[in-house]
Amino acid sequence: MNKLVFESIDELREFMEKEVITTSEAIEIIGCSRQNLKQLVDYGTLKPFGRCFFLLHLLTIL
């Protein structure tokens, strides 16, 4: 994954609000169980952003 660089704190906040979602939101978008989401992470199909956040655009390619 490319390194993300932000010009300002406002740009970072905007990115976080639009592109970063929680585990619960990812489960709802994908339509799977928490266990299934964990399997996707364990298999390397989906990579978390931090401990429990995901990038929204990565879910759309599953």
Biotite code that builds the C-alpha atoms (Angstrom):
import biotite.structure as struc

atoms = struc.array([
    struc.Atom([0.000, 0.000, 0.000], chain_id="A", res_id=1, res_name="MET", atom_name="CA", element="C"),
    struc.Atom([1.234, 3.470, -0.799], chain_id="A", res_id=2, res_name="ASN", atom_name="CA", element="C"),
    struc.Atom([2.153, 5.820, 2.005], chain_id="A", res_id=3, res_name="LYS", atom_name="CA", element="C"),
    struc.Atom([-0.540, 8.396, 2.713], chain_id="A", res_id=4, res_name="LEU", atom_name="CA", element="C"),
    struc.Atom([0.628, 11.992, 3.030], chain_id="A", res_id=5, res_name="VAL", atom_name="CA", element="C"),
    struc.Atom([-1.614, 14.830, 4.149], chain_id="A", res_id=6, res_name="PHE", atom_name="CA", element="C"),
    struc.Atom([-0.984, 18.544, 3.737], chain_id="A", res_id=7, res_name="GLU", atom_name="CA", element="C"),
    struc.Atom([-2.956, 19.539, 6.826], chain_id="A", res_id=8, res_name="SER", atom_name="CA", element="C"),
    struc.Atom([-4.774, 18.150, 9.820], chain_id="A", res_id=9, res_name="ILE", atom_name="CA", element="C"),
    struc.Atom([-8.051, 19.101, 8.143], chain_id="A", res_id=10, res_name="ASP", atom_name="CA", element="C"),
    struc.Atom([-7.152, 16.986, 5.124], chain_id="A", res_id=11, res_name="GLU", atom_name="CA", element="C"),
    struc.Atom([-6.401, 14.054, 7.438], chain_id="A", res_id=12, res_name="LEU", atom_name="CA", element="C"),
    struc.Atom([-9.720, 14.509, 9.258], chain_id="A", res_id=13, res_name="ARG", atom_name="CA", element="C"),
    struc.Atom([-11.611, 14.611, 5.969], chain_id="A", res_id=14, res_name="GLU", atom_name="CA", element="C"),
    struc.Atom([-9.908, 11.396, 4.839], chain_id="A", res_id=15, res_name="PHE", atom_name="CA", element="C"),
    struc.Atom([-10.715, 9.670, 8.144], chain_id="A", res_id=16, res_name="MET", atom_name="CA", element="C"),
    struc.Atom([-14.374, 10.720, 7.982], chain_id="A", res_id=17, res_name="GLU", atom_name="CA", element="C"),
    struc.Atom([-14.837, 9.557, 4.382], chain_id="A", res_id=18, res_name="LYS", atom_name="CA", element="C"),
    struc.Atom([-12.561, 6.532, 4.030], chain_id="A", res_id=19, res_name="GLU", atom_name="CA", element="C"),
    struc.Atom([-12.003, 4.842, 7.394], chain_id="A", res_id=20, res_name="VAL", atom_name="CA", element="C"),
    struc.Atom([-14.722, 2.648, 8.857], chain_id="A", res_id=21, res_name="ILE", atom_name="CA", element="C"),
    struc.Atom([-15.056, 0.508, 11.963], chain_id="A", res_id=22, res_name="THR", atom_name="CA", element="C"),
    struc.Atom([-15.223, -3.256, 12.144], chain_id="A", res_id=23, res_name="THR", atom_name="CA", element="C"),
    struc.Atom([-18.985, -3.058, 12.742], chain_id="A", res_id=24, res_name="SER", atom_name="CA", element="C"),
    struc.Atom([-19.446, -0.894, 9.656], chain_id="A", res_id=25, res_name="GLU", atom_name="CA", element="C"),
    struc.Atom([-17.313, -3.282, 7.573], chain_id="A", res_id=26, res_name="ALA", atom_name="CA", element="C"),
    struc.Atom([-19.455, -6.223, 8.695], chain_id="A", res_id=27, res_name="ILE", atom_name="CA", element="C"),
    struc.Atom([-22.602, -4.376, 7.677], chain_id="A", res_id=28, res_name="GLU", atom_name="CA", element="C"),
    struc.Atom([-21.198, -3.365, 4.269], chain_id="A", res_id=29, res_name="ILE", atom_name="CA", element="C"),
    struc.Atom([-19.893, -6.837, 3.421], chain_id="A", res_id=30, res_name="ILE", atom_name="CA", element="C"),
    struc.Atom([-22.896, -8.571, 4.955], chain_id="A", res_id=31, res_name="GLY", atom_name="CA", element="C"),
    struc.Atom([-20.960, -11.144, 6.938], chain_id="A", res_id=32, res_name="CYS", atom_name="CA", element="C"),
    struc.Atom([-20.383, -12.206, 10.531], chain_id="A", res_id=33, res_name="SER", atom_name="CA", element="C"),
    struc.Atom([-17.575, -10.926, 12.765], chain_id="A", res_id=34, res_name="ARG", atom_name="CA", element="C"),
    struc.Atom([-15.968, -14.378, 12.537], chain_id="A", res_id=35, res_name="GLN", atom_name="CA", element="C"),
    struc.Atom([-16.065, -14.264, 8.731], chain_id="A", res_id=36, res_name="ASN", atom_name="CA", element="C"),
    struc.Atom([-14.448, -10.816, 8.752], chain_id="A", res_id=37, res_name="LEU", atom_name="CA", element="C"),
    struc.Atom([-11.702, -12.166, 11.026], chain_id="A", res_id=38, res_name="LYS", atom_name="CA", element="C"),
    struc.Atom([-11.127, -15.021, 8.567], chain_id="A", res_id=39, res_name="GLN", atom_name="CA", element="C"),
    struc.Atom([-10.760, -12.522, 5.717], chain_id="A", res_id=40, res_name="LEU", atom_name="CA", element="C"),
    struc.Atom([-8.123, -10.706, 7.770], chain_id="A", res_id=41, res_name="VAL", atom_name="CA", element="C"),
    struc.Atom([-6.392, -13.953, 8.812], chain_id="A", res_id=42, res_name="ASP", atom_name="CA", element="C"),
    struc.Atom([-6.216, -15.131, 5.170], chain_id="A", res_id=43, res_name="TYR", atom_name="CA", element="C"),
    struc.Atom([-4.843, -11.771, 4.044], chain_id="A", res_id=44, res_name="GLY", atom_name="CA", element="C"),
    struc.Atom([-7.860, -11.050, 1.830], chain_id="A", res_id=45, res_name="THR", atom_name="CA", element="C"),
    struc.Atom([-8.627, -7.914, 3.817], chain_id="A", res_id=46, res_name="LEU", atom_name="CA", element="C"),
    struc.Atom([-6.064, -5.839, 5.656], chain_id="A", res_id=47, res_name="LYS", atom_name="CA", element="C"),
    struc.Atom([-7.126, -3.743, 8.646], chain_id="A", res_id=48, res_name="PRO", atom_name="CA", element="C"),
    struc.Atom([-6.018, -0.144, 8.945], chain_id="A", res_id=49, res_name="PHE", atom_name="CA", element="C"),
    struc.Atom([-4.816, -0.142, 12.518], chain_id="A", res_id=50, res_name="GLY", atom_name="CA", element="C"),
    struc.Atom([-6.305, -2.544, 15.022], chain_id="A", res_id=51, res_name="ARG", atom_name="CA", element="C"),
    struc.Atom([-9.989, -2.419, 14.133], chain_id="A", res_id=52, res_name="CYS", atom_name="CA", element="C"),
    struc.Atom([-10.495, -0.036, 11.221], chain_id="A", res_id=53, res_name="PHE", atom_name="CA", element="C"),
    struc.Atom([-10.716, -0.631, 7.492], chain_id="A", res_id=54, res_name="PHE", atom_name="CA", element="C"),
    struc.Atom([-10.360, 1.525, 4.402], chain_id="A", res_id=55, res_name="LEU", atom_name="CA", element="C"),
    struc.Atom([-13.743, 1.802, 2.722], chain_id="A", res_id=56, res_name="LEU", atom_name="CA", element="C"),
    struc.Atom([-12.413, 1.548, -0.840], chain_id="A", res_id=57, res_name="HIS", atom_name="CA", element="C"),
    struc.Atom([-10.830, -1.848, -0.080], chain_id="A", res_id=58, res_name="LEU", atom_name="CA", element="C"),
    struc.Atom([-14.220, -3.319, 0.820], chain_id="A", res_id=59, res_name="LEU", atom_name="CA", element="C"),
    struc.Atom([-15.681, -2.410, -2.542], chain_id="A", res_id=60, res_name="THR", atom_name="CA", element="C"),
    struc.Atom([-13.224, -4.698, -4.367], chain_id="A", res_id=61, res_name="ILE", atom_name="CA", element="C"),
    struc.Atom([-14.111, -7.858, -2.395], chain_id="A", res_id=62, res_name="LEU", atom_name="CA", element="C"),
])
